[in-house]
Amino acid sequence: MKFQFPHFSHRIPSRLFSSLEMLFLWAFLIGLVTVNLISVQKGRPSYWNKLMMLFEAPLSVPRHVDLASLLWQRGDKQEARDVLGVSTTSLETLAKWEQEEKKIEEQYTFWQSVASTRPDYRDAFITLTSLAYQLGNIDEAHTWLAKAVTLDPNSLPVQKLRGYLQ
C-alpha cells in the first residue's frame, strides 16, 4: 500500500503563501518597532525635553546653560561642565554655581556646629536636612530629618520635608 501525501501547491496557490509570509514579516517588524518605542519612552532621562531643545539649536548658549543647570541641580556636575563647554559665558556661569555650592557647604558646616552645641534646636536639624539635600547627600538629609522628627514630629516644616524626601 502506497501512501499519497496531499500536495498543497495543487490546492492552495503559492501566491497565498507568499502573501501570508509578507504579512507575517510586516507584523513582526511593526511589533519590534512598537516594543522599541515603548522602551525608549520609559527609558528617557528626566532632562529629555531640554536635551531635545538643545538639539534643535545646538549653537544656542542659553539652551546649553539651561540643560547644564538642570544637570548641576541633579548632581551630575561633570556632565554639566561638559555641556557648558569653554565659552566665556559658560565659565562665568560655572564659577557662579561653584560659588553657590561653596556657600551652601559653609552654611552646612555652620549649622552642623549649631546642632552639635544645641541638640534640642529643631530648626537647626530642619536647615541641615535642606542643605544636605541641596548638596546631594540624601542619606545625611534623612538622618537630620529623623532627628528633627524626634524633636517635633507635628511640625509643618518637618512634615513637608518628610513628604519631599520620600
trRosetta pair geometry for C-beta under 8 A, 3 or more apart (Angstrom, degrees):
i j d omega theta_ij theta_ji phi_ij phi_ji
6 10 8.0 -123 176 49 76 109
6 11 6.9 -11 170 -3 114 135
7 10 4.5 64 95 2 107 108
7 11 7.2 142 92 -3 63 88
8 11 5.9 -73 -148 50 41 95
8 12 5.1 -21 176 33 86 110
9 12 7.1 -63 -106 63 21 71
9 14 6.2 14 -136 -64 90 94
12 16 5.6 -89 173 56 96 139
12 17 7.1 97 126 -42 115 95
13 16 5.2 106 71 -6 80 98
13 17 7.9 -148 106 1 52 83
14 17 5.5 -49 -159 34 49 114
14 18 6.4 43 148 -15 74 103
15 18 5.8 -57 -147 40 35 106
15 19 6.1 36 154 -21 68 108
16 19 5.6 -54 -145 37 30 112
16 20 6.2 29 156 -17 65 106
17 20 5.8 -55 -145 38 29 109
17 21 6.2 32 154 -21 64 107
18 21 5.5 -50 -146 35 33 115
18 22 6.4 32 155 -18 65 104
19 22 5.9 -55 -148 38 30 108
19 23 6.2 32 152 -20 64 108
20 23 5.5 -54 -145 38 32 114
20 24 6.2 34 155 -20 65 105
21 24 5.8 -54 -149 36 29 111
21 25 6.4 27 154 -17 64 107
22 25 5.7 -54 -145 38 32 111
22 26 6.3 31 157 -17 66 106
23 26 5.9 -55 -146 38 28 108
23 27 6.3 29 155 -18 64 108
24 27 5.7 -56 -146 37 29 111
24 28 6.3 31 155 -20 64 107
25 28 5.6 -54 -147 36 30 113
25 29 6.3 31 154 -19 64 106
26 29 5.6 -53 -146 37 32 112
26 30 6.3 32 155 -17 66 105
27 30 5.8 -54 -146 38 30 110
27 31 6.3 35 152 -22 63 106
28 31 5.6 -54 -149 35 30 115
28 32 6.5 31 153 -19 64 103
29 32 5.8 -52 -149 34 32 111
29 33 6.5 30 154 -16 64 106
30 33 5.8 -54 -147 38 32 111
30 34 6.3 36 153 -22 65 107
31 34 5.7 -55 -147 35 30 113
31 35 6.4 28 156 -17 65 105
32 35 5.9 -54 -147 37 30 109
32 36 6.3 30 154 -18 64 109
33 36 5.6 -57 -149 38 30 113
33 37 6.3 30 154 -19 65 106
34 37 5.8 -55 -147 36 30 109
34 38 6.4 28 156 -18 64 106
35 38 5.8 -55 -148 36 30 111
35 39 6.4 26 156 -16 65 107
36 39 5.9 -58 -147 38 29 107
36 40 6.3 30 155 -20 65 107
37 40 5.7 -54 -145 36 32 111
37 41 6.4 35 156 -22 65 104
38 41 5.8 -53 -150 33 31 112
38 42 6.6 20 156 -10 64 108
39 42 5.9 -60 -147 42 33 105
39 43 5.8 17 159 -10 68 119
40 43 5.9 -69 -137 47 27 102
40 44 6.8 51 160 -54 62 89
41 44 6.5 -34 -160 -11 27 113
44 48 4.2 2 175 -69 117 148
45 48 5.6 151 65 -54 65 80
45 51 7.5 73 65 -14 113 142
46 74 7.5 157 63 -96 127 139
47 50 4.9 -49 -175 45 84 115
47 51 5.7 93 123 -30 86 99
47 67 6.3 103 173 -145 128 81
47 70 5.0 142 -111 119 122 139
47 71 6.7 -16 -55 -66 170 76
47 74 7.5 -99 -40 -24 123 148
48 51 5.6 -61 -149 37 30 113
48 52 6.4 29 155 -19 67 105
49 52 5.7 -53 -148 35 32 110
49 53 6.5 34 152 -19 64 104
50 53 5.5 -50 -149 35 35 114
50 54 6.5 39 150 -22 64 102
50 63 7.4 168 -172 -166 78 81
50 66 5.8 -147 -149 122 119 104
50 67 4.5 160 142 -94 118 81
50 70 5.8 149 27 13 169 153
51 54 5.6 -52 -153 32 33 114
51 55 6.7 34 149 -19 64 102
51 67 6.3 98 -79 -124 56 132
52 55 5.5 -50 -149 34 37 112
52 56 6.7 43 149 -25 64 100
53 56 5.6 -48 -154 27 36 116
53 57 7.2 -21 164 29 65 93
53 63 5.5 -149 124 -140 100 122
53 66 7.6 -29 90 84 135 139
53 67 7.8 -174 68 -58 100 107
54 57 7.1 -87 -151 64 29 64
54 58 6.5 61 160 -106 71 54
54 60 7.3 -142 -130 59 57 104
54 63 4.7 166 -97 145 69 118
54 64 6.6 96 -128 -79 115 54
54 67 5.4 -13 -53 -34 137 147
54 83 7.9 -63 -133 -157 161 113
55 58 6.5 9 -135 -69 31 90
57 60 3.9 43 123 -18 117 124
57 63 5.8 131 77 1 104 154
60 63 4.1 56 96 13 116 113
60 64 6.8 172 96 -13 62 83
61 64 5.6 -54 -150 35 37 113
61 65 6.3 34 154 -18 69 106
61 87 6.5 -93 -117 83 117 162
61 89 5.5 47 -177 75 140 148
61 90 7.2 -131 -153 -52 98 92
62 65 5.6 -55 -146 39 34 111
62 66 6.1 39 154 -25 67 105
63 66 5.4 -47 -143 33 34 115
63 67 6.5 30 159 -13 64 103
64 67 6.2 -59 -150 40 28 105
64 68 6.0 24 155 -15 65 113
64 83 5.7 175 -164 154 81 88
64 84 6.1 122 151 -113 110 42
64 85 6.9 -32 -174 7 150 108
64 90 6.7 -46 118 -91 127 122
65 68 5.7 -58 -141 43 29 111
65 69 6.1 37 156 -28 64 105
65 84 7.0 58 -95 -112 58 89
65 89 7.3 -71 -67 135 128 111
65 90 6.8 -148 -84 -103 87 77
65 93 5.6 -132 -130 -121 110 170
66 69 5.8 -51 -148 30 26 114
66 70 6.8 24 154 -15 60 103
67 70 5.8 -55 -154 35 33 110
67 71 6.4 31 151 -16 67 107
67 83 5.4 -123 101 179 110 152
68 71 5.6 -54 -146 39 34 112
68 72 6.1 40 153 -25 67 105
68 80 4.2 100 -164 -158 78 78
68 81 7.7 111 -147 -51 118 19
68 83 4.3 -168 -78 85 92 119
68 84 4.7 62 -106 -58 163 89
68 90 7.4 84 19 -143 171 103
68 93 7.4 91 95 120 135 136
68 94 8.0 -61 155 -80 141 86
69 72 5.6 -52 -146 33 30 114
69 73 6.5 29 155 -18 63 105
69 80 7.4 106 -57 -140 17 120
69 93 7.9 -82 -71 175 93 126
69 97 7.8 -158 -115 -89 69 131
70 73 5.8 -54 -149 36 31 110
70 74 6.5 28 153 -16 64 108
71 74 5.7 -59 -149 39 32 110
71 76 4.4 -73 -175 75 89 108
71 77 7.7 158 132 -84 92 21
71 79 4.8 -119 -174 97 142 107
71 80 4.0 -178 93 -73 112 85
71 83 6.4 131 17 9 150 142
72 75 7.9 63 176 -58 29 14
72 76 7.3 -89 -74 67 25 62
72 77 6.0 58 -125 -107 68 63
72 80 4.1 72 -62 -105 81 166
72 97 5.5 -59 -169 -160 156 149
75 136 4.2 107 -106 -112 124 136
76 79 4.1 -11 150 35 112 122
76 80 6.1 132 101 -27 75 88
77 80 5.5 -53 -148 34 33 115
77 81 6.5 36 153 -20 65 101
78 81 5.6 -49 -151 34 35 112
78 82 6.4 36 150 -20 65 104
79 82 5.5 -53 -148 36 34 113
79 83 6.3 34 153 -20 67 104
80 83 5.8 -53 -147 35 31 110
80 84 6.4 31 154 -20 64 107
80 94 7.8 151 128 -110 102 93
80 97 7.7 -102 137 120 145 170
81 84 5.8 -57 -150 35 30 111
81 94 6.4 70 -111 -124 78 134
82 85 7.7 31 172 -66 33 49
84 87 7.5 -124 165 37 75 86
84 90 3.7 151 177 -169 98 123
84 91 7.7 142 145 -59 126 41
84 93 6.6 -155 -133 75 134 120
84 94 5.7 149 113 -58 171 114
85 90 5.5 95 63 50 74 169
86 90 6.9 -129 -127 71 2 125
86 91 6.8 27 -160 -55 48 107
87 90 4.6 87 57 9 85 104
87 91 7.0 -152 91 -8 42 86
88 91 5.8 -55 -148 34 30 110
88 92 6.5 30 154 -17 64 105
89 92 5.8 -57 -154 36 31 110
89 93 6.3 30 151 -18 66 107
90 93 5.5 -52 -146 38 35 114
90 94 6.1 38 154 -21 67 105
91 94 5.6 -51 -143 37 31 112
91 95 6.3 34 155 -20 63 105
92 95 5.8 -54 -148 36 30 111
92 96 6.4 34 151 -22 63 105
93 96 5.6 -54 -151 33 32 113
93 97 6.5 30 152 -18 65 104
94 97 5.7 -52 -148 35 33 111
94 98 6.4 29 154 -17 65 106
95 98 5.8 -55 -146 39 31 109
95 99 6.3 35 153 -21 64 105
96 99 5.7 -55 -151 34 30 112
96 100 6.5 31 152 -19 64 104
97 100 5.7 -53 -150 35 32 112
97 101 6.4 32 152 -19 65 105
98 101 5.6 -51 -147 36 34 112
98 102 6.5 38 151 -20 65 102
99 102 5.6 -52 -149 35 33 111
99 103 6.5 36 151 -20 65 102
100 103 5.6 -51 -151 33 33 113
100 104 6.5 34 151 -19 65 103
101 104 5.6 -50 -149 35 35 112
101 105 6.4 37 151 -20 65 103
101 135 7.4 108 -154 -114 87 77
102 105 5.5 -52 -147 36 34 113
102 106 6.4 37 152 -20 66 103
103 106 5.6 -52 -149 35 33 112
103 107 6.4 32 152 -17 65 105
104 107 5.6 -53 -148 38 33 111
104 108 6.2 39 150 -25 65 105
104 131 5.8 170 -174 -151 89 91
104 134 5.4 -121 -155 110 146 129
104 135 6.0 -180 127 -68 125 92
105 108 5.4 -50 -147 33 32 117
105 109 6.5 34 154 -19 64 102
105 135 6.7 99 -82 -104 74 130
106 109 5.8 -52 -150 35 32 110
106 110 6.4 34 151 -19 64 106
107 110 5.5 -53 -148 37 33 114
107 111 6.2 25 157 -13 68 108
107 127 7.8 -107 157 164 108 115
107 131 5.8 -150 103 -115 105 141
108 111 6.1 -58 -144 41 27 104
108 112 6.4 35 152 -25 62 105
108 128 6.9 94 -143 -131 72 70
108 131 4.4 -179 -88 143 89 136
108 132 6.8 115 -131 -68 122 61
108 135 6.4 5 -64 -33 156 144
109 112 5.6 -51 -149 29 31 115
109 113 6.8 29 153 -16 62 102
110 113 6.0 -60 -160 34 32 108
110 114 6.6 30 147 -18 67 105
111 114 5.2 -46 -144 36 42 115
111 115 6.1 43 155 -20 68 103
111 124 5.5 169 -167 -159 90 81
111 127 5.0 -135 -133 105 152 119
111 128 5.0 -168 124 -72 126 84
111 131 6.4 146 39 13 145 151
112 115 5.8 -54 -147 38 30 110
112 116 6.4 28 154 -19 64 106
112 128 6.6 104 -76 -113 63 123
113 116 5.8 -53 -145 36 32 110
113 117 6.4 22 158 -11 65 108
114 117 6.2 -64 -148 42 29 101
114 118 6.1 -28 171 35 68 105
114 121 6.6 -76 150 78 98 150
114 124 4.7 -152 110 -122 111 131
115 118 6.8 -77 -127 66 23 69
115 119 6.7 60 174 -102 63 52
115 121 6.8 -132 -108 65 55 105
115 124 4.3 176 -77 137 81 129
115 125 6.1 104 -119 -69 125 69
115 128 6.0 -6 -43 -39 148 146
115 144 7.8 -72 -118 -131 165 102
115 147 7.8 71 -164 117 127 153
116 119 7.3 7 -145 -67 22 84
118 121 4.0 45 121 -15 118 122
118 124 6.5 134 80 -11 103 152
120 151 6.6 147 -156 -128 53 121
121 124 4.3 58 104 0 109 116
121 125 7.4 153 97 -10 65 83
122 125 5.9 -63 -160 38 40 107
122 126 6.3 39 147 -20 73 106
122 148 5.5 92 -160 -142 79 79
122 151 4.4 -166 -91 110 95 139
122 152 4.9 6 -116 10 154 121
122 155 6.6 157 162 -48 146 163
122 158 7.5 -61 -178 -60 117 121
123 126 5.3 -49 -144 36 39 115
123 127 6.2 40 156 -18 68 103
124 127 5.9 -56 -149 38 29 109
124 128 6.2 30 152 -19 64 108
125 128 5.5 -50 -141 38 34 114
125 129 6.4 43 153 -26 63 100
125 144 5.0 179 -164 -179 77 84
125 145 7.3 149 155 -91 101 24
125 147 4.7 -137 -132 94 144 105
125 148 3.8 -174 109 -66 122 90
125 151 6.8 144 29 15 146 137
126 129 5.7 -50 -154 29 31 114
126 130 6.7 27 151 -14 62 105
126 144 7.9 175 -72 145 14 108
126 145 8.0 65 -109 -108 50 64
126 148 5.2 106 -63 -121 68 150
126 155 7.8 -98 -76 120 133 146
126 157 5.2 32 -145 127 144 130
126 158 6.5 -97 -96 -76 107 71
126 161 6.6 -164 -143 -27 81 154
127 130 5.7 -56 -152 38 34 110
127 131 6.2 28 155 -15 69 109
128 131 5.8 -55 -139 42 31 108
128 132 6.0 34 160 -21 66 108
128 140 7.9 -97 158 149 98 100
128 141 8.0 -177 129 -117 69 54
128 144 4.1 -147 104 -141 108 150
129 132 6.0 -57 -145 36 24 109
129 133 6.4 25 155 -18 61 108
129 141 5.0 83 -157 -158 65 75
129 144 4.2 -159 -70 98 72 116
129 145 4.5 84 -115 -65 136 81
129 148 6.4 -61 -29 -4 134 141
129 161 5.4 54 123 -171 145 147
129 165 7.6 -79 -178 -56 114 137
130 133 5.8 -58 -152 35 29 111
130 134 6.5 28 152 -19 64 106
130 141 7.8 102 -52 -132 13 108
130 161 7.1 -96 -66 -111 80 122
131 134 5.6 -53 -148 35 34 112
131 135 6.4 27 155 -13 66 107
132 135 5.8 -60 -148 42 31 107
132 137 4.3 -79 -171 76 87 106
132 138 7.6 150 136 -86 98 16
132 140 4.2 -136 -154 100 140 105
132 141 4.0 -173 96 -70 114 74
132 144 5.9 155 5 9 143 137
133 136 7.7 52 -180 -67 31 18
133 137 7.4 -93 -70 61 24 62
133 138 6.7 56 -115 -102 67 58
133 141 4.3 72 -60 -104 80 151
133 164 8.0 21 -138 122 166 118
133 165 7.0 -117 -95 -95 130 97
137 140 4.0 1 141 32 118 119
137 141 6.1 143 99 -26 73 85
138 141 5.4 -52 -148 33 34 116
138 142 6.6 35 153 -20 65 101
138 165 7.4 146 -157 -151 87 99
139 142 5.8 -52 -154 33 33 111
139 143 6.6 35 148 -20 64 104
140 143 5.4 -51 -150 34 38 115
140 144 6.4 34 154 -16 69 103
141 144 6.0 -54 -147 39 31 107
141 145 6.2 32 153 -20 64 110
141 165 6.1 -171 125 -113 119 131
142 145 5.6 -56 -144 39 30 113
142 146 6.4 38 154 -26 64 102
142 165 6.3 159 -86 168 77 146
143 146 5.8 -51 -152 28 30 112
143 147 7.0 27 151 -15 61 102
144 147 5.8 -54 -156 35 36 110
144 148 6.5 35 148 -17 67 104
145 148 5.5 -53 -148 37 37 112
145 149 6.2 41 152 -23 67 103
145 158 7.2 137 -158 -150 81 79
145 161 5.6 -156 -119 126 118 122
145 162 6.3 148 177 -84 130 70
145 165 6.2 -114 -34 5 168 160
146 149 5.6 -51 -148 34 32 114
146 150 6.7 34 152 -21 63 102
147 150 5.8 -51 -150 32 34 111
147 151 6.7 29 152 -16 63 105
148 151 5.8 -58 -152 38 35 109
148 152 6.9 -43 173 47 69 82
148 155 7.4 -85 162 52 101 140
148 158 5.1 -167 132 -111 113 110
148 161 7.4 28 80 67 150 147
149 152 7.6 -99 -141 69 22 43
149 153 5.1 45 -171 -102 72 75
149 158 5.8 147 -87 -177 63 129
149 162 7.0 78 -82 -77 121 125
150 153 7.4 30 -90 -57 15 91
152 155 4.2 59 122 -31 116 116
152 158 6.1 174 93 -17 87 149
153 158 6.8 -131 -143 113 27 148
154 158 7.8 69 72 59 16 126
154 159 7.6 -1 -165 -46 30 116
155 158 4.0 80 73 8 102 111
155 159 6.7 -172 90 -11 52 84
156 159 5.7 -55 -145 36 32 111
156 160 6.3 32 156 -19 66 105
157 160 5.6 -54 -145 37 33 112
157 161 6.2 31 157 -16 66 106
158 161 5.9 -56 -147 39 30 109
158 162 6.2 34 153 -23 64 106
159 162 5.6 -52 -146 34 30 114
159 163 6.5 28 155 -15 63 105
160 163 5.9 -58 -151 39 30 108
160 164 6.2 29 153 -20 65 111
161 164 5.5 -56 -142 39 32 113
161 165 6.1 25 162 -15 68 108
162 165 6.3 -58 -143 39 25 103
162 166 6.4 15 159 -12 62 111
163 166 6.1 -63 -144 40 28 103
